[in-house]
Amino acid sequence: MGCHMTNLGTIRHYCDSMSNSSKADLGLLKAIDRTVDWLAGVQEKAAGELKILENIIEELIACDPETPIDSDDTICDSIENWGNALKESISILESKRFSAYNDPKLNGEHEESVTSEYELTIGTYQKLHDATVKLRWTIMEHDAEISPVIATFDNAKDLIAELRRA
């Protein structure tokens, strides 16, 4: 039986198609690996920052207030800006996680690995955000402990008047 050119063309077309498909699958696997590795690195960095914040908070809670930490609110403002940036990052990560859930190219194990890493990263960022809030409050409470008390007031009008004089 002889070879027909149409059969050879079909074979060539099929092999080219399979080769391109395999390259695309390999590209997807590499993209998945890069995403998962990047997210794991982000989690590791955020976990380190969280540990530092927790240590700072513990130290501030344990110390006796003697001098103000943030008398001009610049530190608390900076911490608040950091917390807002974390909230923005969480929103972006949630959007990316949603996209991964809805990506038709991701399914089964691949979808699970990508989305679970997004979830872990979001959770770590949320804990870090919560720690920034706690640090801010710890600093404000520390400074309030050593702030002079101006007086007690029977009504809001008198309090506001005193605050305007101060």
C-alpha positions as CSV (number, residue, x, y, z in Angstrom):
1,M,0.0,0.0,0.0
2,G,1.4,3.4,-1.0
3,C,1.5,6.6,0.9
4,H,-0.9,9.3,-0.1
5,M,0.0,12.9,0.1
6,T,-3.2,13.7,1.9
7,N,-2.3,11.2,4.7
8,L,1.1,12.8,5.0
9,G,-0.4,16.2,5.2
10,T,-2.9,15.0,7.9
11,I,-0.1,13.4,9.9
12,R,2.0,16.6,9.6
13,H,-0.9,18.8,10.6
14,Y,-1.8,16.5,13.6
15,C,1.8,16.4,14.8
16,D,2.2,20.2,14.5
17,S,-1.0,20.6,16.4
18,M,0.0,18.3,19.2
19,S,3.4,19.9,19.4
20,N,1.9,23.4,19.7
21,S,-0.6,22.1,22.2
22,S,2.1,20.6,24.3
23,K,4.1,23.8,24.2
24,A,1.0,25.7,25.3
25,D,0.4,23.2,28.2
26,L,4.1,23.6,29.2
27,G,3.7,27.4,29.1
28,L,0.6,27.2,31.3
29,L,2.4,24.9,33.8
30,K,5.3,27.3,33.9
31,A,2.9,30.2,34.5
32,I,1.2,28.3,37.3
33,D,4.6,27.4,38.9
34,R,5.7,31.1,38.7
35,T,2.5,32.3,40.2
36,V,2.5,29.8,43.1
37,D,6.2,30.5,43.8
38,W,5.6,34.3,43.7
39,L,2.7,34.0,46.1
40,A,4.7,31.8,48.4
41,G,7.4,34.4,48.5
42,V,4.9,37.2,49.2
43,Q,3.5,35.1,52.0
44,E,7.0,34.5,53.5
45,K,7.8,38.2,53.4
46,A,4.5,39.2,54.9
47,A,4.8,36.6,57.6
48,G,8.3,38.1,58.5
49,E,6.8,41.6,58.6
50,L,4.0,40.3,60.8
51,K,6.4,38.7,63.3
52,I,8.3,42.0,63.5
53,L,5.1,43.9,64.2
54,E,4.0,41.4,66.8
55,N,7.3,41.8,68.6
56,I,7.1,45.6,68.5
57,I,3.5,45.5,69.8
58,E,4.5,43.1,72.7
59,E,7.4,45.4,73.6
60,L,5.3,48.5,73.6
61,I,2.6,46.9,75.7
62,A,5.2,45.7,78.2
63,C,7.0,49.0,78.6
64,D,6.2,51.7,81.1
65,P,5.2,54.9,79.2
66,E,7.7,57.6,79.9
67,T,8.0,59.6,76.6
68,P,5.6,59.9,73.7
69,I,6.2,57.7,70.7
70,D,4.3,59.7,68.2
71,S,3.5,63.2,69.5
72,D,2.9,64.6,66.0
73,D,1.0,61.5,64.6
74,T,3.5,61.0,61.8
75,I,4.2,57.4,62.8
76,C,0.5,56.5,63.1
77,D,-0.2,58.2,59.8
78,S,2.5,56.2,58.2
79,I,1.1,53.0,59.7
80,E,-2.4,53.9,58.6
81,N,-1.1,54.4,55.0
82,W,0.6,51.0,55.2
83,G,-2.6,49.4,56.3
84,N,-4.5,51.1,53.5
85,A,-2.0,49.8,51.0
86,L,-2.4,46.3,52.4
87,K,-6.2,46.6,52.0
88,E,-5.7,47.6,48.3
89,S,-3.3,44.7,47.9
90,I,-5.9,42.3,49.4
91,S,-8.5,43.6,47.0
92,I,-6.2,43.0,44.0
93,L,-5.3,39.5,45.3
94,E,-9.0,38.7,45.7
95,S,-9.6,39.8,42.1
96,K,-6.8,37.6,40.9
97,R,-8.1,34.7,42.9
98,F,-11.5,35.2,41.4
99,S,-9.9,35.3,37.9
100,A,-8.1,32.0,38.6
101,Y,-11.4,30.4,39.7
102,N,-13.0,31.5,36.4
103,D,-10.1,30.7,34.1
104,P,-11.1,27.9,31.8
105,K,-7.5,26.9,31.3
106,L,-7.2,26.1,35.1
107,N,-8.9,23.1,36.3
108,G,-8.6,20.4,39.0
109,E,-5.2,20.3,40.7
110,H,-3.9,23.4,38.9
111,E,-6.9,25.5,39.9
112,E,-6.6,24.3,43.4
113,S,-2.9,25.1,43.7
114,V,-3.3,28.6,42.4
115,T,-6.4,29.6,44.2
116,S,-5.2,28.1,47.5
117,E,-2.0,30.1,47.3
118,Y,-4.0,33.2,46.7
119,E,-6.2,32.4,49.7
120,L,-3.1,31.8,51.9
121,T,-1.6,35.1,50.7
122,I,-4.9,37.0,51.3
123,G,-5.1,35.5,54.8
124,T,-1.5,36.5,55.6
125,Y,-2.0,40.1,54.3
126,Q,-5.2,40.3,56.4
127,K,-3.3,39.3,59.5
128,L,-0.6,41.9,58.6
129,H,-3.3,44.5,58.1
130,D,-4.8,43.7,61.5
131,A,-1.4,44.0,63.1
132,T,-0.9,47.5,61.6
133,V,-4.2,48.5,63.2
134,K,-3.2,47.0,66.5
135,L,0.2,48.7,66.4
136,R,-1.5,52.1,65.7
137,W,-3.8,51.7,68.6
138,T,-1.0,50.5,70.9
139,I,1.0,53.6,70.1
140,M,-2.0,55.9,70.6
141,E,-2.8,54.2,73.9
142,H,0.8,54.5,75.0
143,D,0.9,58.2,74.2
144,A,-2.5,58.7,75.8
145,E,-1.2,57.2,79.0
146,I,1.4,60.0,79.4
147,S,-0.8,62.9,78.0
148,P,-2.0,65.3,80.6
149,V,-5.6,65.1,81.5
150,I,-7.3,68.5,81.0
151,A,-10.4,68.1,83.0
152,T,-13.8,66.3,83.1
153,F,-16.8,67.8,81.4
154,D,-20.5,67.6,81.9
155,N,-21.3,68.2,78.3
156,A,-19.8,68.1,74.8
157,K,-20.0,71.9,74.4
158,D,-17.6,72.6,77.2
159,L,-15.3,69.8,76.0
160,I,-15.2,71.3,72.5
161,A,-14.5,74.7,73.9
162,E,-11.6,73.4,75.9
163,L,-10.1,71.5,73.0
164,R,-10.3,74.7,70.9
165,R,-8.3,76.6,73.6
166,A,-5.6,73.9,73.7
